[in-house]
Amino acid sequence: MKNIWLSICYVLGPGVGMVLAHITISLFNGEGVTIQNTFKFFVYGIIAGLILLILRLMIKGKTLEG
């Protein structure tokens, strides 16, 4: 069960990071932060996290449960 929770965090981490980076860059550039763009960057981060998770599982040769 621990590996499943770690995998969920492994996928959500890049999504949250992308959102924070988007908000920071938008504020420094003086642009408005919209919900649509923020959600778009969150989805991009989730996709990146899924790719990283799949690569990690392929390299280690394990499943989510062990």
C-alpha positions in Angstrom: 0.0 0.0 0.0 2.9 2.3 0.7 4.2 2.0 -2.8 0.8 3.0 -4.2 0.8 6.2 -2.1 4.3 7.0 -3.2 3.4 6.5 -6.8 0.4 8.8 -6.5 2.7 11.5 -5.0 5.3 10.8 -7.7 2.6 11.6 -10.3 1.1 14.6 -8.6 4.5 16.2 -7.7 5.3 17.5 -11.2 1.7 18.8 -11.6 2.0 20.9 -8.5 5.4 22.0 -9.5 4.2 23.1 -12.9 1.4 25.1 -11.4 3.7 26.9 -9.0 6.1 27.7 -11.7 3.3 29.0 -14.0 2.0 31.2 -11.2 5.5 32.5 -10.4 6.4 33.3 -14.0 3.1 34.9 -14.8 3.3 37.2 -11.7 6.9 38.2 -12.6 5.9 38.9 -16.2 2.9 41.0 -15.1 0.4 38.6 -16.8 -2.8 37.5 -15.3 -3.2 34.1 -13.9 -6.2 32.3 -15.3 -7.8 29.1 -14.1 -7.7 27.7 -17.6 -3.9 28.1 -18.1 -3.2 26.9 -14.5 -5.3 23.8 -15.1 -3.5 23.3 -18.4 -0.1 23.3 -16.8 -1.4 21.0 -14.0 -2.5 18.5 -16.7 0.9 18.8 -18.4 2.6 18.1 -15.1 0.4 15.0 -14.5 1.3 13.7 -17.9 5.0 14.2 -17.2 4.6 12.5 -13.9 2.9 9.5 -15.5 5.7 9.2 -18.0 8.3 9.4 -15.2 6.4 6.7 -13.2 6.2 4.4 -16.2 9.9 4.8 -16.9 10.8 4.2 -13.2 8.7 1.0 -13.1 10.3 -0.2 -16.4 13.8 0.4 -15.1 13.3 -1.2 -11.7 11.2 -4.0 -13.2 8.6 -3.8 -10.5 4.8 -3.2 -10.2 3.0 -0.7 -8.0 2.5 -3.3 -5.3 6.0 -4.6 -5.0 
